[in-house]
Amino acid sequence: MTFRSASDVYGPGLIGLVLSGGNADGADGLAYIRERGGLAIVQDPLTADVPYMPQQAISRMQPDFIVPADELLFFIRGLLHK
């Protein structure tokens, strides 16, 4: 629900990030963000402690970026400083 609410407020200015997790709620919310023009980032499931949620996000939609866990901080910093 948080992703949906944030997307309704920020629209295409929102960056959504799905990390390791054991259910699909984040995947649904990320798809909602993407449908409204926001940016969708998914942790590479190969680097997730629990890969289910990132895998669901990738299978439900085409994320803008799939990033390994150890690169996420630098990747997001790079996006914010463009």
C-alpha positions as CSV (number, residue, x, y, z in Angstrom):
1,M,0.0,0.0,0.0
2,T,2.9,2.4,0.7
3,F,4.2,2.2,-2.9
4,R,0.7,2.9,-4.2
5,S,0.2,5.9,-2.0
6,A,3.6,7.3,-2.8
7,S,3.0,6.8,-6.5
8,D,-0.3,8.6,-6.3
9,V,1.4,11.6,-4.7
10,Y,4.7,11.7,-6.6
11,G,3.8,10.0,-10.0
12,P,6.7,9.9,-12.4
13,G,9.1,11.5,-9.9
14,L,9.1,8.4,-7.7
15,I,11.8,5.8,-7.5
16,G,10.7,2.4,-6.2
17,L,13.1,-0.2,-5.0
18,V,12.3,-3.9,-4.3
19,L,14.7,-5.8,-2.1
20,S,14.9,-9.3,-0.7
21,G,11.5,-10.6,0.7
22,G,9.2,-13.5,1.1
23,N,6.0,-12.2,-0.4
24,A,4.9,-10.4,-3.6
25,D,3.4,-7.2,-2.2
26,G,6.4,-5.1,-3.1
27,A,6.3,-6.5,-6.6
28,D,2.7,-5.4,-7.0
29,G,3.5,-1.9,-5.7
30,L,6.5,-1.6,-7.9
31,A,4.4,-2.5,-11.0
32,Y,2.0,0.3,-9.9
33,I,4.9,2.8,-9.7
34,R,6.1,1.8,-13.1
35,E,2.6,2.0,-14.7
36,R,2.5,5.6,-13.5
37,G,5.8,6.6,-15.0
38,G,8.0,6.1,-11.9
39,L,11.4,4.4,-11.9
40,A,11.5,0.8,-11.0
41,I,14.6,-0.8,-9.5
42,V,14.9,-4.4,-8.3
43,Q,17.7,-6.1,-6.4
44,D,19.3,-8.8,-8.4
45,P,17.6,-12.0,-7.0
46,L,21.0,-13.8,-7.1
47,T,22.2,-11.4,-4.4
48,A,19.0,-11.5,-2.2
49,D,18.8,-13.4,1.1
50,V,15.2,-14.2,0.1
51,P,14.9,-13.9,-3.7
52,Y,11.1,-14.4,-4.0
53,M,10.0,-10.8,-4.0
54,P,12.7,-9.6,-6.5
55,Q,11.9,-12.6,-8.7
56,Q,8.2,-11.7,-8.6
57,A,8.9,-8.1,-9.5
58,I,10.9,-9.2,-12.5
59,S,8.3,-11.7,-13.7
60,R,5.4,-9.2,-13.3
61,M,7.0,-6.3,-15.1
62,Q,10.1,-5.0,-16.8
63,P,12.0,-3.0,-14.2
64,D,14.2,-0.2,-15.3
65,F,17.2,-1.6,-13.5
66,I,18.2,-4.9,-11.8
67,V,21.1,-4.2,-9.5
68,P,23.2,-6.4,-7.3
69,A,22.9,-5.7,-3.6
70,D,26.5,-4.5,-3.1
71,E,26.0,-1.9,-5.9
72,L,22.7,-0.4,-4.8
73,L,24.0,2.4,-2.7
74,F,26.3,3.7,-5.4
75,F,23.7,3.2,-8.1
76,I,21.1,5.2,-6.3
77,R,23.6,7.9,-5.5
78,G,24.4,8.1,-9.1
79,L,20.7,8.5,-10.1
80,L,20.2,11.3,-7.6
81,H,23.3,13.3,-8.7
82,K,22.4,13.4,-12.4
